[in-house]
Amino acid sequence: MPNTIVLAKNFVPLLDEVYQRESVTSDLTGDPAMARAGANAKEIVYPQISVTGLGDYDRNSGYTQGTVDLKWVSTEYNYDRGAKLSVDAMDNQETYNIAFGMAGAELMRTKVAPEADAFTFAVLAGIAGISKGEPKTLADSAAFLNALLEAKNTMDNDEVPEEGRILYAIPELLNGLMMMDTTKSKEILACFTIKKPVPQGRFYTSIDMLDGKTAGEEAGHYKKAANAKDINFMVIHKPAIIKHDKHVVSNVIPASANSDADADIVKYRKYGLVDVYKNKVAGIYLHHKA
């Protein structure tokens, strides 16, 4: 029994640590205090506010009467995924407890984190009204620099605050720009609060989520959608994003508590939401290949 307790205490923190280290979109997760429970368990609501502008001041009648419009906007959770892995107690014992420990870590590193990133980017890329650059392949660092300048100009003209802008780009482009080591490249990179390389395999305009059950989808995970484009880079203003995890379960069931088989089980489930505040779609800039 003591070994069972130690096993559970050792593995659960490890799984959480792996996800935080390997995900590139964890920076976008927002403050849950900004959202409150919706009318039902499948939605959240958030405040949206607008005010009228200035009017002429009259020395006799005084101020022009303005109005404040504050309403609660609802949006439904759009992500509900999970997996359960079992490792026979003897298989685990005969591999010096490596099989079970590595299975959980591999799930987080190679499946959970990449899928969370791919889903986040695909959802944001599909939002109507976001800013977009001309679809094309960026041949070199100079082309990337020019495209970033265009993105910055667009967001500046849309009055998106510079503080909080995050640059996500495929490694070839981001690494190449950093290696230029010129005044221009340093200046443009300094405009972004965070700069992160994103593997192309997580960076598509849309993805298909595999259900893990039907023929051809037994392995689960995701794949690039048939009509999807490879993304070159995205600039995301974090305050524009709703990224909220309502329910995350990552736990271990030891073989001694498994009534179906003599096997240790690791379970993982995440139920959450990725969306954009309706008044802040200008906080996303997308540039993808043709």
C-alpha positions as CSV (number, residue, x, y, z in Angstrom):
1,M,0.0,0.0,0.0
2,P,2.7,2.6,0.8
3,N,4.2,2.1,-2.6
4,T,0.9,2.7,-4.2
5,I,0.6,6.1,-2.5
6,V,4.1,7.1,-3.5
7,L,3.4,6.1,-7.1
8,A,0.4,8.4,-7.3
9,K,2.2,11.3,-5.7
10,N,5.2,11.0,-7.9
11,F,3.5,10.7,-11.3
12,V,0.8,13.3,-11.2
13,P,3.1,16.4,-10.7
14,L,5.3,15.0,-13.4
15,L,2.5,14.9,-15.9
16,D,1.5,18.5,-15.2
17,E,5.1,19.7,-15.5
18,V,5.6,18.1,-18.9
19,Y,2.6,19.8,-20.3
20,Q,3.6,23.3,-19.1
21,R,7.1,22.8,-20.6
22,E,6.1,21.5,-24.0
23,S,3.0,23.7,-24.9
24,V,3.7,26.9,-26.8
25,T,0.2,28.4,-26.2
26,S,0.0,28.1,-22.4
27,D,0.9,31.9,-22.4
28,L,-2.6,32.5,-23.9
29,T,-4.5,31.0,-21.0
30,G,-6.6,33.8,-19.5
31,D,-7.7,34.8,-16.0
32,P,-10.8,32.7,-15.2
33,A,-12.0,35.6,-13.0
34,M,-13.1,37.4,-16.1
35,A,-15.7,34.8,-16.9
36,R,-18.6,33.6,-14.8
37,A,-20.9,30.6,-15.1
38,G,-23.3,30.8,-18.0
39,A,-27.0,29.7,-18.2
40,N,-25.9,26.1,-18.4
41,A,-22.8,24.0,-17.9
42,K,-21.8,24.2,-21.6
43,E,-21.2,28.0,-21.8
44,I,-19.5,30.9,-20.1
45,V,-20.5,34.6,-20.3
46,Y,-18.2,37.6,-20.3
47,P,-18.8,41.3,-20.2
48,Q,-18.7,43.4,-23.4
49,I,-18.8,47.2,-23.0
50,S,-19.1,50.1,-25.4
51,V,-19.7,53.9,-24.9
52,T,-20.8,56.7,-27.1
53,G,-18.3,59.4,-28.1
54,L,-17.9,63.1,-27.3
55,G,-20.5,65.6,-28.4
56,D,-20.5,69.4,-28.5
57,Y,-20.6,71.1,-25.1
58,D,-23.3,73.8,-24.8
59,R,-22.8,76.6,-22.4
60,N,-26.5,76.8,-21.6
61,S,-27.5,73.1,-21.5
62,G,-24.1,71.6,-20.7
63,Y,-22.9,68.2,-21.6
64,T,-24.2,66.1,-24.4
65,Q,-25.8,63.0,-22.9
66,G,-23.8,59.8,-23.6
67,T,-24.7,56.2,-23.1
68,V,-23.0,53.1,-21.7
69,D,-23.8,49.7,-23.2
70,L,-22.7,46.8,-21.0
71,K,-24.0,43.3,-21.9
72,W,-23.1,39.8,-21.2
73,V,-22.1,37.7,-24.2
74,S,-22.2,33.9,-24.1
75,T,-19.9,31.5,-25.8
76,E,-19.9,27.7,-25.6
77,Y,-17.0,25.4,-24.7
78,N,-15.5,23.9,-27.8
79,Y,-12.9,21.4,-26.6
80,D,-13.6,18.1,-24.8
81,R,-10.9,15.5,-25.3
82,G,-9.4,12.7,-23.2
83,A,-7.5,9.4,-23.1
84,K,-7.0,6.5,-20.8
85,L,-3.8,4.4,-20.9
86,S,-3.3,1.1,-19.2
87,V,-0.1,-0.7,-18.5
88,D,-0.1,-4.3,-17.1
89,A,1.5,-4.4,-13.6
90,M,4.0,-7.1,-14.7
91,D,4.9,-5.2,-17.8
92,N,5.6,-2.2,-15.7
93,Q,7.5,-4.2,-13.1
94,E,9.7,-5.9,-15.7
95,T,10.7,-2.6,-17.1
96,Y,11.7,-1.2,-13.7
97,N,8.6,1.0,-13.6
98,I,9.7,2.8,-16.8
99,A,6.8,1.7,-19.0
100,F,4.0,3.3,-17.0
101,G,6.0,6.5,-16.1
102,M,7.1,7.0,-19.7
103,A,3.6,6.3,-21.1
104,G,2.1,9.2,-19.1
105,A,4.9,11.6,-20.0
106,E,4.7,10.7,-23.7
107,L,1.0,11.3,-23.7
108,M,1.5,14.8,-22.4
109,R,4.6,15.7,-24.5
110,T,3.7,14.1,-27.8
111,K,-0.1,14.2,-27.9
112,V,-1.7,16.6,-25.3
113,A,0.5,19.6,-25.8
114,P,0.8,19.5,-29.6
115,E,-3.0,19.0,-30.0
116,A,-3.8,21.9,-27.6
117,D,-1.5,24.2,-29.6
118,A,-2.8,23.0,-33.0
119,F,-6.4,23.4,-31.8
120,T,-5.8,26.9,-30.4
121,F,-4.1,28.2,-33.6
122,A,-6.7,26.6,-35.9
123,V,-9.6,28.1,-34.0
124,L,-8.1,31.5,-33.9
125,A,-7.2,31.4,-37.6
126,G,-10.8,30.6,-38.4
127,I,-12.3,33.5,-36.6
128,A,-14.2,35.9,-38.9
129,G,-12.8,39.4,-39.1
130,I,-9.2,38.9,-38.0
131,S,-6.4,40.7,-39.9
132,K,-4.6,38.7,-42.5
133,G,-1.5,39.2,-44.7
134,E,-1.3,38.3,-48.4
135,P,-1.0,34.5,-48.5
136,K,2.4,33.5,-49.8
137,T,5.6,31.6,-48.9
138,L,8.1,33.9,-47.2
139,A,11.3,33.0,-49.0
140,D,13.9,34.4,-46.6
141,S,14.4,36.5,-43.5
142,A,14.1,39.8,-45.4
143,A,10.7,38.8,-46.6
144,F,9.7,37.8,-43.1
145,L,10.9,41.2,-41.8
146,N,8.7,43.0,-44.3
147,A,5.7,40.8,-43.5
148,L,6.1,41.5,-39.8
149,L,6.4,45.3,-40.5
150,E,3.1,45.0,-42.4
151,A,1.5,43.2,-39.5
152,K,2.8,45.8,-37.0
153,N,1.4,48.6,-39.2
154,T,-2.0,46.9,-39.5
155,M,-2.3,46.4,-35.7
156,D,-1.0,49.9,-35.0
157,N,-3.6,51.4,-37.3
158,D,-6.3,49.2,-35.6
159,E,-5.1,50.7,-32.3
160,V,-4.2,47.3,-30.8
161,P,-1.9,48.0,-27.8
162,E,1.7,46.9,-28.4
163,E,2.1,45.6,-24.9
164,G,0.9,42.0,-24.8
165,R,1.5,41.1,-28.4
166,I,2.9,37.6,-28.9
167,L,4.7,36.5,-32.0
168,Y,4.3,32.9,-33.1
169,A,6.3,31.8,-36.1
170,I,7.7,28.7,-37.7
171,P,11.3,28.1,-36.6
172,E,12.9,28.7,-40.0
173,L,11.5,32.3,-40.1
174,L,12.0,33.2,-36.4
175,N,15.5,31.7,-36.1
176,G,16.5,33.3,-39.4
177,L,15.4,36.7,-38.3
178,M,17.2,36.4,-35.0
179,M,20.4,35.4,-36.9
180,M,20.2,38.5,-39.1
181,D,21.4,40.5,-36.0
182,T,20.7,43.8,-37.6
183,T,19.2,47.0,-36.2
184,K,16.0,46.4,-38.2
185,S,15.6,42.8,-37.1
186,K,16.2,43.7,-33.4
187,E,13.8,46.6,-33.6
188,I,10.9,44.5,-35.0
189,L,11.5,41.7,-32.6
190,A,11.5,44.1,-29.7
191,C,7.9,45.1,-30.6
192,F,6.6,41.7,-29.3
193,T,6.3,40.8,-25.6
194,I,7.0,37.1,-26.3
195,K,8.5,35.4,-29.3
196,K,7.9,31.7,-29.8
197,P,8.8,29.2,-32.5
198,V,6.0,26.8,-33.5
199,P,6.6,23.5,-35.3
200,Q,4.8,23.5,-38.6
201,G,3.0,20.3,-37.5
202,R,1.0,22.4,-35.0
203,F,0.5,25.4,-37.2
204,Y,-2.4,25.0,-39.6
205,T,-5.4,27.2,-40.5
206,S,-7.7,24.2,-39.7
207,I,-7.4,20.7,-38.4
208,D,-9.4,17.5,-38.2
209,M,-9.8,16.1,-34.7
210,L,-9.7,12.3,-34.8
211,D,-12.2,10.6,-32.5
212,G,-10.1,7.5,-31.6
213,K,-13.0,5.1,-32.4
214,T,-14.0,5.0,-36.1
215,A,-12.1,3.3,-38.8
216,G,-8.9,5.1,-39.7
217,E,-9.1,7.3,-36.6
218,E,-8.2,4.6,-34.0
219,A,-5.0,6.4,-33.0
220,G,-6.8,9.6,-32.1
221,H,-5.0,12.9,-32.1
222,Y,-5.4,15.3,-35.0
223,K,-4.3,15.9,-38.6
224,K,-4.1,18.8,-41.0
225,A,-7.5,19.4,-42.6
226,A,-7.8,18.9,-46.4
227,N,-8.4,22.5,-47.1
228,A,-5.9,23.8,-44.5
229,K,-3.0,26.1,-45.2
230,D,0.4,26.1,-43.5
231,I,0.7,29.1,-41.2
232,N,3.9,31.2,-41.5
233,F,3.3,33.3,-38.4
234,M,0.6,34.8,-36.1
235,V,0.6,37.8,-33.9
236,I,-1.8,37.5,-31.0
237,H,-2.7,40.2,-28.5
238,K,-3.3,38.1,-25.4
239,P,-6.1,40.3,-23.9
240,A,-8.1,39.5,-27.1
241,I,-8.2,35.8,-26.4
242,I,-10.5,33.7,-24.3
243,K,-8.6,30.6,-23.5
244,H,-10.2,28.9,-20.5
245,D,-9.8,25.4,-19.1
246,K,-13.0,24.6,-17.1
247,H,-12.1,21.0,-16.2
248,V,-8.7,19.3,-16.4
249,V,-8.2,15.8,-14.9
250,S,-4.8,14.1,-14.8
251,N,-4.6,11.3,-12.4
252,V,-3.4,7.8,-11.8
253,I,-5.3,4.7,-10.8
254,P,-3.0,2.0,-9.4
255,A,-3.4,-1.6,-10.3
256,S,-4.6,-2.4,-6.8
257,A,-7.6,-0.1,-7.3
258,N,-8.4,-1.3,-10.8
259,S,-11.3,-3.7,-10.6
260,D,-11.1,-4.6,-14.3
261,A,-7.5,-5.7,-14.7
262,D,-4.1,-5.9,-13.0
263,A,-2.9,-2.8,-14.6
264,D,-2.0,0.8,-13.7
265,I,-4.1,3.4,-15.4
266,V,-3.3,7.1,-16.3
267,K,-6.3,9.2,-17.2
268,Y,-6.3,12.6,-18.8
269,R,-9.2,14.8,-19.9
270,K,-9.5,18.5,-20.7
271,Y,-12.7,20.4,-21.2
272,G,-12.2,24.0,-22.2
273,L,-12.7,26.9,-24.6
274,V,-10.7,28.9,-27.2
275,D,-12.3,32.0,-28.6
276,V,-11.9,35.7,-29.2
277,Y,-13.7,38.7,-27.6
278,K,-16.0,40.0,-30.3
279,N,-14.8,43.5,-30.1
280,K,-11.1,42.5,-30.2
281,V,-10.7,40.5,-33.4
282,A,-8.1,43.0,-34.6
283,G,-5.9,41.5,-31.9
284,I,-5.1,38.6,-34.2
285,Y,-3.0,38.8,-37.3
286,L,-2.6,35.8,-39.5
287,H,-0.1,35.1,-42.3
288,H,-0.2,31.8,-44.1
289,K,1.1,30.2,-47.3
290,A,-0.9,30.3,-50.5
